[in-house]
Amino acid sequence: MSITRRSLLLSALAAPLAGPLAAHQRTALLPTEVRVHPRLRPGDIYVIPEDFHLYHIRRPGVAMRYGVGVGRAGLEFKGSAVIQRKEEWPSWRPTDDMIAREPEKYAQYADGVPGGPDNPLGARALYLFRNGRDTYYRIHGTTQPKTIGSSVSNGCIRLRNEDVIALYDQVALGTHVTVV
């Protein structure tokens, strides 16, 4: 019986469900410069949710890889988008769908939460648009860095605050984002 990359990944994901991530798994989620296919366009961002990584292509063949947290199954964003808005210490309001899905958790925030250290979007937010329309998905920071490397959010892509600050400073409006 051969072991596929997918089965290996799935077996590796089962262990964190039982407790905290092992030290080597946490280290793999820290920012690291990595080699990528040289045809990937510098400036673009690629997110691979099943691997919990975001790749910002720095130059041909080189990317900065960041560990991310992603949306729960069925809630995650897939496909292509463009960053059309960037915010430092953004305010946040749950979507109407989030409030309808979990009113006991989100109704209290229906009027929004001002930006700041306690805001769920963290220190920075990059807003994803498709065909000029807001998708309501974001690449953002988090007040819960231990969730990096897991699927627990309502769909957004979250990074540690220090990582989203670094990424925010590197990307321009109009940056292409692909989530596979």
SULBEL-V353355 format. One record per pair of residues at least 6 apart in sequence whose ideal C-beta (glycine too) atoms are under 8 Angstrom apart, sorted by the first residue. I is the first residue (numbers start at 1). J is the second residue. D is the distance in whole Angstrom. If there is no record, write none. Layout:
BEGIN
i: (I | I)
j: (J | J)
d: (D | D)
END
This chain:
BEGIN
i: (6 | 9 | 9 | 12 | 15 | 16 | 16 | 16 | 16 | 20 | 21 | 21 | 25 | 26 | 28 | 29 | 29 | 29 | 29 | 29 | 29 | 30 | 31 | 31 | 31 | 31 | 31 | 31 | 32 | 32 | 33 | 33 | 33 | 33 | 33 | 34 | 34 | 34 | 34 | 34 | 35 | 35 | 35 | 36 | 36 | 36 | 36 | 36 | 37 | 38 | 38 | 39 | 40 | 40 | 40 | 40 | 40 | 41 | 41 | 42 | 42 | 42 | 42 | 43 | 43 | 43 | 43 | 43 | 44 | 44 | 44 | 44 | 44 | 44 | 45 | 45 | 45 | 45 | 45 | 45 | 45 | 45 | 45 | 45 | 45 | 46 | 46 | 46 | 46 | 46 | 46 | 46 | 46 | 47 | 47 | 47 | 47 | 47 | 47 | 47 | 47 | 47 | 47 | 47 | 48 | 48 | 48 | 49 | 49 | 49 | 49 | 49 | 49 | 49 | 49 | 52 | 52 | 52 | 52 | 52 | 52 | 52 | 53 | 53 | 53 | 53 | 54 | 54 | 54 | 54 | 54 | 54 | 54 | 54 | 55 | 55 | 55 | 55 | 56 | 56 | 56 | 56 | 56 | 56 | 57 | 58 | 64 | 64 | 64 | 66 | 66 | 66 | 67 | 67 | 67 | 67 | 67 | 68 | 68 | 68 | 68 | 68 | 69 | 69 | 69 | 69 | 69 | 69 | 69 | 69 | 69 | 69 | 69 | 70 | 70 | 70 | 70 | 70 | 70 | 70 | 70 | 71 | 71 | 71 | 71 | 71 | 71 | 71 | 72 | 72 | 72 | 72 | 72 | 73 | 75 | 75 | 75 | 76 | 76 | 76 | 77 | 77 | 77 | 77 | 77 | 77 | 77 | 78 | 78 | 79 | 79 | 79 | 80 | 80 | 80 | 80 | 80 | 81 | 81 | 81 | 81 | 81 | 81 | 81 | 81 | 82 | 82 | 82 | 82 | 82 | 82 | 82 | 83 | 83 | 83 | 83 | 83 | 83 | 83 | 83 | 83 | 83 | 83 | 84 | 84 | 84 | 84 | 84 | 84 | 84 | 85 | 85 | 85 | 85 | 85 | 86 | 86 | 86 | 86 | 86 | 86 | 86 | 87 | 87 | 87 | 87 | 87 | 88 | 88 | 88 | 88 | 89 | 89 | 89 | 89 | 89 | 90 | 90 | 90 | 90 | 90 | 90 | 91 | 91 | 91 | 91 | 91 | 91 | 92 | 92 | 92 | 92 | 92 | 92 | 92 | 93 | 93 | 93 | 93 | 93 | 94 | 94 | 94 | 94 | 95 | 95 | 98 | 98 | 99 | 99 | 99 | 101 | 113 | 113 | 115 | 117 | 118 | 119 | 120 | 120 | 121 | 121 | 121 | 122 | 122 | 122 | 122 | 122 | 122 | 122 | 122 | 123 | 123 | 123 | 123 | 124 | 124 | 124 | 124 | 124 | 124 | 124 | 125 | 125 | 125 | 125 | 125 | 126 | 126 | 126 | 126 | 126 | 126 | 126 | 126 | 126 | 127 | 127 | 128 | 128 | 128 | 128 | 128 | 128 | 129 | 137 | 137 | 137 | 138 | 138 | 139 | 139 | 139 | 139 | 139 | 139 | 139 | 140 | 140 | 140 | 140 | 140 | 141 | 141 | 141 | 141 | 141 | 141 | 141 | 142 | 142 | 142 | 142 | 142 | 143 | 145 | 145 | 147 | 147 | 148 | 148 | 148 | 157 | 158 | 159)
j: (50 | 50 | 51 | 25 | 22 | 22 | 25 | 149 | 150 | 146 | 29 | 149 | 149 | 149 | 67 | 52 | 53 | 66 | 67 | 148 | 149 | 67 | 64 | 65 | 66 | 67 | 163 | 166 | 64 | 65 | 58 | 62 | 63 | 64 | 65 | 55 | 62 | 63 | 64 | 65 | 61 | 62 | 63 | 55 | 57 | 61 | 62 | 63 | 61 | 60 | 61 | 60 | 46 | 55 | 57 | 60 | 63 | 57 | 176 | 57 | 58 | 59 | 60 | 57 | 171 | 172 | 175 | 176 | 56 | 57 | 175 | 176 | 177 | 178 | 54 | 55 | 56 | 57 | 83 | 139 | 171 | 175 | 176 | 177 | 178 | 54 | 55 | 57 | 63 | 177 | 178 | 179 | 180 | 53 | 54 | 55 | 68 | 70 | 139 | 157 | 177 | 178 | 179 | 180 | 54 | 55 | 180 | 68 | 70 | 71 | 76 | 151 | 157 | 179 | 180 | 67 | 68 | 69 | 70 | 148 | 149 | 150 | 65 | 66 | 67 | 68 | 65 | 66 | 67 | 68 | 139 | 157 | 159 | 167 | 63 | 64 | 65 | 66 | 63 | 64 | 66 | 167 | 170 | 171 | 63 | 64 | 166 | 167 | 170 | 159 | 163 | 167 | 148 | 149 | 159 | 160 | 163 | 148 | 149 | 157 | 158 | 159 | 142 | 147 | 148 | 149 | 150 | 151 | 152 | 153 | 157 | 158 | 159 | 76 | 150 | 151 | 153 | 155 | 156 | 157 | 158 | 77 | 151 | 153 | 154 | 155 | 156 | 157 | 151 | 152 | 153 | 154 | 155 | 151 | 153 | 154 | 155 | 151 | 155 | 179 | 128 | 135 | 137 | 155 | 156 | 157 | 179 | 179 | 180 | 130 | 178 | 179 | 130 | 176 | 177 | 178 | 179 | 128 | 129 | 130 | 135 | 137 | 176 | 177 | 179 | 128 | 129 | 130 | 174 | 175 | 176 | 177 | 126 | 127 | 128 | 129 | 139 | 171 | 172 | 173 | 174 | 175 | 177 | 127 | 128 | 129 | 132 | 134 | 173 | 174 | 126 | 127 | 129 | 134 | 173 | 124 | 125 | 126 | 127 | 168 | 171 | 173 | 115 | 121 | 124 | 125 | 127 | 115 | 123 | 124 | 168 | 115 | 116 | 119 | 123 | 124 | 115 | 119 | 121 | 124 | 125 | 140 | 112 | 113 | 114 | 115 | 119 | 121 | 109 | 112 | 113 | 115 | 119 | 120 | 121 | 109 | 110 | 111 | 112 | 113 | 106 | 109 | 110 | 154 | 136 | 154 | 106 | 154 | 106 | 107 | 110 | 154 | 119 | 120 | 121 | 143 | 143 | 143 | 142 | 143 | 138 | 140 | 141 | 140 | 141 | 142 | 143 | 158 | 159 | 161 | 164 | 141 | 161 | 164 | 165 | 140 | 141 | 161 | 164 | 165 | 167 | 168 | 138 | 139 | 140 | 141 | 164 | 138 | 139 | 140 | 164 | 167 | 168 | 171 | 175 | 177 | 134 | 138 | 134 | 135 | 137 | 138 | 139 | 177 | 135 | 155 | 156 | 157 | 156 | 157 | 156 | 157 | 158 | 159 | 164 | 167 | 177 | 156 | 157 | 158 | 159 | 164 | 158 | 159 | 160 | 161 | 163 | 164 | 165 | 148 | 158 | 159 | 160 | 161 | 161 | 160 | 161 | 153 | 158 | 158 | 159 | 160 | 179 | 164 | 167)
d: (8 | 6 | 7 | 8 | 7 | 8 | 7 | 7 | 7 | 8 | 8 | 6 | 7 | 7 | 7 | 7 | 8 | 8 | 3 | 5 | 5 | 7 | 6 | 7 | 5 | 8 | 6 | 7 | 7 | 5 | 7 | 6 | 7 | 6 | 7 | 7 | 8 | 6 | 8 | 5 | 6 | 6 | 8 | 6 | 7 | 6 | 7 | 5 | 7 | 5 | 4 | 8 | 7 | 8 | 5 | 8 | 7 | 6 | 7 | 5 | 6 | 5 | 6 | 6 | 7 | 7 | 6 | 8 | 8 | 5 | 7 | 5 | 7 | 7 | 6 | 7 | 5 | 7 | 8 | 7 | 7 | 6 | 7 | 5 | 7 | 7 | 5 | 7 | 8 | 8 | 5 | 8 | 7 | 7 | 5 | 8 | 7 | 8 | 8 | 6 | 7 | 7 | 4 | 7 | 8 | 8 | 6 | 8 | 4 | 8 | 6 | 7 | 8 | 7 | 8 | 6 | 6 | 7 | 7 | 7 | 5 | 7 | 5 | 7 | 6 | 6 | 7 | 5 | 8 | 5 | 7 | 6 | 7 | 8 | 4 | 7 | 5 | 8 | 6 | 5 | 7 | 6 | 6 | 7 | 5 | 6 | 8 | 8 | 8 | 5 | 5 | 7 | 5 | 6 | 7 | 8 | 8 | 6 | 8 | 5 | 6 | 6 | 7 | 5 | 5 | 7 | 5 | 7 | 7 | 6 | 8 | 5 | 8 | 5 | 8 | 5 | 7 | 8 | 8 | 6 | 8 | 7 | 7 | 5 | 6 | 4 | 7 | 8 | 5 | 6 | 7 | 7 | 8 | 7 | 8 | 6 | 4 | 7 | 5 | 7 | 7 | 6 | 4 | 6 | 8 | 7 | 5 | 5 | 7 | 7 | 7 | 6 | 7 | 7 | 7 | 5 | 8 | 4 | 6 | 5 | 6 | 7 | 8 | 5 | 8 | 7 | 5 | 7 | 6 | 7 | 6 | 7 | 5 | 7 | 7 | 8 | 8 | 6 | 8 | 6 | 7 | 4 | 6 | 6 | 8 | 4 | 8 | 8 | 6 | 7 | 8 | 4 | 8 | 8 | 7 | 7 | 7 | 6 | 7 | 6 | 8 | 7 | 7 | 8 | 7 | 5 | 7 | 8 | 7 | 6 | 7 | 4 | 6 | 7 | 6 | 8 | 5 | 7 | 5 | 7 | 4 | 7 | 6 | 6 | 5 | 5 | 7 | 8 | 8 | 7 | 5 | 8 | 5 | 5 | 5 | 7 | 7 | 7 | 4 | 7 | 4 | 5 | 7 | 8 | 5 | 8 | 5 | 5 | 5 | 6 | 6 | 8 | 5 | 7 | 8 | 7 | 6 | 7 | 7 | 6 | 7 | 4 | 6 | 6 | 2 | 5 | 6 | 7 | 8 | 5 | 6 | 4 | 4 | 6 | 5 | 7 | 6 | 8 | 5 | 6 | 8 | 4 | 5 | 7 | 4 | 7 | 8 | 6 | 4 | 7 | 8 | 7 | 7 | 7 | 8 | 8 | 6 | 6 | 8 | 5 | 5 | 7 | 7 | 6 | 6 | 6 | 6 | 7 | 5 | 7 | 7 | 5 | 8 | 7 | 7 | 7 | 7 | 6 | 8 | 6 | 8 | 6 | 7 | 6 | 7 | 4 | 8 | 4 | 7 | 7 | 4 | 7 | 7 | 7 | 8 | 5 | 7 | 7 | 7 | 7 | 7 | 6 | 7 | 8 | 7)
END
